Amino acid sequence: MTGPTFPPRLNHVAISVDPSVLDDDGRATVLDFFGAVFGWTEGDNTGERGNPLILYTGAPAQFVYLLPAEPFLVAPTLDHFGLQVSSLAELETLVDKAKAYQEGDPRVRVIDIEKRITHGPNADYVLTSAYIGFLLPLLVELQHLERRERPHT
């Protein structure tokens, strides 16, 4: 038997939600928002108990699993899960999409783009992030990390 070919990595996030979020109207609204903003699509829940909504993120074997439950998760305001994006432009586009959706639905929460710089021994790291929330008890944090080499002295 051989060892693993990669270390354990994140596969999915499972969140218990208020059943009204996943009734027919709520499910359609969740699918519309997360599809419009993030491009997520509904996964097949055949064989799953409780009629969960599985949101495929587009990355292989990565998804958000929403299960109607009593009691459902209630989280503090800034609890979240994070997504790494490949560019600042992508991060800005996603935030813009969420803000556009927010114009028609005030339940959308956006914590706008911020940057932080961490100084390392040989390089600086710029973390750019924003938070987006809609109907789920957890926000989605978007992160872009850029390494900036410093001149050698």
N, C-alpha and C positions, 0 to 999 in steps of 0.2 A: 504494500500500500504506500502510495506517495503522499507527501504533505500537501497542504493547500497551495494553490498557485497565486493567491492574493490574500492579503489580510482581510479580516471581516470589514465590511463596509455597509453603509446605510442602504437599506432596501426599501423601506416604506415607513410612513408615519401613520399610526392608527389613532383616530380621535373619536370619542363618543360624543354625539351631538344631540341636541333637542330633537325629538322625533318630528316636530313641525318643520325643521330645516330640510328634512328628507321626505316630506309628503310630496305629492305630484307637483304642486306649484313650486315648493321650495327646492326640490331636486332640479327642476328646469331652471330656476333662478341661479342656483349654485353652478350648474353646468354652463349657463350663459356667461356668468362673470369670469369663472376660472378659464373657460375656453377663450373668451374675448381678450383677457389680459395676458394669460400665461400660455395659451395654446393647449391646455390640458383637455383630454378627451375621456369619455366614459369607458371604463373597462367592463368586461363581462363578469357579472357576479353569479353566474350559474353555479349552483351547488353551495353557495354561501348562505348561512342562516341570517335572518333579520333584515334582508334586503338592503345591504350596505351600498353606498355609492363609492365606486373605485375610480379614482381620477388618475389616469396615466399621465405622467409628466413629459413623456416624449423620450426620456432616457431609458435604455433597456433595463427592465426589472426594477424600476423605481416608480412608486405610486403613493398617493395619499388615500387612505382607507377611512371612509366616514361611516360610522355605524350609529343608527338611531338607538338611544338608550335612555333608561330612567334608572338611576340618575345619570345625567350627562355631565361632561366636563365643563367646569366653570374655572377659568384661569385668570390670574392677575393681568392687568392691562398690557404689559409688555412681554408676556410669555409668547414664545414664537418657535418656529423652526426655520432654518436658513437654507437658502439656495445660492450657490455660487454662479455668477454669470461670467461670460467670457470677455465682455468689454464694457467700458463706461457707456458707450452708445446703447448697448442692449439694456443696461440698467435704466438709463434715462427713458428709453422707449417704453419699458414696462411701467414705470412710474407715470408717464404721460397717459398711457392707456387706462390705468387705474383712475387717474384724475378725470379723464374724459367720462368714464363710467360713473364716477361720483357725481357729476353734474346732473345725472338723471336718477341717481339713487344715493341719498345721503347716508345710507348704512355703510358705505365704503369708507374705510379709514386709511389715510395715507400719512405716514410720518416721513417728511421729505428728505431728500438726499443730504447726507453729511459725509465729511471726510475726516479721517484721523491719520496722523503720521506716527509711526513707531520707528525709532532710531535703533538700528542694529549695529553690530560692530563694523561691518563693511558696506552696508546698504541701508536705505530707508525703505519702509513699507507703507504704502498709502492704501488704507482701507476705506472704500467708499461704500455706503450702505443706505438703504431706505427700507421702510416697513409698509406692508399692505395688508389690510384686513377686510374680510367680508363674511358675515354670518357664522364663521367658525370661531371657536373659543381661542384659537391661536392665530397670531399674525404670521405672515410670511416675511422673513427678512431676506432682502437681496443684498449680496455682497460681491464686490469686485476688489481683488487684491493686486496691487502693482508693486513690483520690486524696482527701486530706483538705485542704481549703483552710485556710489560716491567716488569722486576722484581720489586716487591713491596719493598720499602725500609723503 
